[in-house]
Amino acid sequence: MNTRVLRIATNVATVLGVGRLPTAPGTAASIVALPFAWIIAAFAGRFALMFAAIVVLGIGAWACEIYARESGNSDPSECVIDEVAGQWIICAFAPLSILAYFVAFILFRIFDIVKPWPISLVERRVPGGLGIMADDVVAALMGCIILIVLGHLGLL
C-alpha cells in the first residue's frame, strides 16, 4: 500500500485523529460534525448538507476499507467518519435550531450505540468500508423518522 494513500485514508477514516480518542470516539466525532453541519445548512441549505453527507459517505467508505484492511480489523473503533456522515444525514432533516440539532445528535447516538434492528442486520451483513458506513446511515435514517414526527407535532 502506498504510504501517502494510507496516510490520507487514515486521516479521513479517523477524522484527523478524533477516532483515536481513548473515550467515546464516535460521540466525539458526532460532536465535531455538528458545527460543520450547521455552517453548511446555514449558508448552503439542507440539500447541500445532504449532498455533503453523501460525499463523505463515499469517501469514508473508501478510507474505512483501506484502514480496516491495513489494521486487520473488520470494523475498527478508530473509524469515525461514519459518525460524521450519519450526523450530517440526520441534521439535514432537522430545522436549523439548537434544540433540533441537539435532538438530532441524541437520536443518532442512541440508534448508533444501541443498534436495534435493522441497524444490527446491516452491521452484520454489509462487509468492508461500505459496511462500516452503512449501519450509521441506517441509524441516521431511523432517527430522521422520529425527528420528522417531532417536527410535525410542532415539538421542534
Summary of the structure (lengths in Angstrom):
residues: 156
radius of gyration: 15.0
end to end distance: 47.7
largest distance: 52.3
contacts: 536
relative contact order: 0.16
helix: 78%
strand: 0%
